[in-house]
Amino acid sequence: MAIGHKSHKTQHVDLGGKASFTVHKGKLHDALGIPQDEKIPAKDKEPHAGDSPELAAERRSAKGFSKMRHA
């Protein structure tokens, strides 16, 4: 399953000396065909054999974000 070239809202996150990264909001929802207002099930956050490297990275990121504390 390939991730489309739809323009997504991006947000740059800077963790100081640790790291920084860019979040593409809604990208995984679009790739999986899940509406934006629904949560992505945990089983869909696991990378699968045959995923493109980009989709696998989005899945891993979503899994990590779900473990973070949100304000």
C-alpha positions in Angstrom: 0.0 0.0 0.0 1.6 3.2 -1.1 1.1 6.6 0.6 -0.4 9.1 -1.8 1.0 12.5 -2.7 -1.8 14.4 -1.0 -0.6 17.6 0.8 -0.8 17.2 4.5 -0.4 19.7 7.3 3.1 19.5 8.7 4.3 20.3 12.2 8.0 20.5 13.1 8.8 19.1 16.5 12.1 20.0 18.2 13.2 18.0 21.2 16.2 20.2 21.9 19.5 18.4 21.9 17.9 15.0 21.5 16.3 15.2 18.1 13.8 16.9 15.8 11.3 15.6 13.3 8.4 16.6 11.1 4.9 15.2 11.7 2.6 14.9 8.6 -0.9 15.0 10.2 -3.4 12.7 8.6 -0.9 10.9 6.4 -1.4 7.4 7.9 -5.2 7.9 8.1 -5.2 8.6 4.4 -2.9 5.7 3.6 -5.1 3.2 5.6 -8.4 4.7 4.4 -9.5 5.5 8.0 -11.5 8.8 8.5 -9.6 11.6 10.2 -12.1 11.7 13.1 -11.5 8.0 14.0 -8.6 6.5 16.0 -6.3 4.1 14.2 -6.6 0.6 15.8 -3.4 -0.7 17.5 -3.2 -3.6 14.9 -3.0 -1.1 12.1 0.0 0.7 13.7 2.2 -2.4 13.4 4.4 -2.6 10.3 3.5 -5.4 8.0 5.6 -7.4 5.5 5.2 -5.8 2.1 4.7 -2.2 3.4 6.7 0.5 1.6 9.5 1.9 3.8 7.6 5.2 4.1 4.4 3.4 5.2 6.3 1.3 7.7 7.9 4.4 9.2 4.5 6.1 9.5 3.2 3.0 11.3 6.1 3.0 13.7 5.8 6.7 14.4 2.0 6.3 15.1 2.8 3.5 17.5 5.4 5.6 19.3 3.1 8.7 19.4 0.4 6.6 21.1 2.8 5.9 24.0 3.5 9.5 24.6 1.7 11.6 27.1 -0.4 14.3 25.5 -1.2 17.5 27.2 
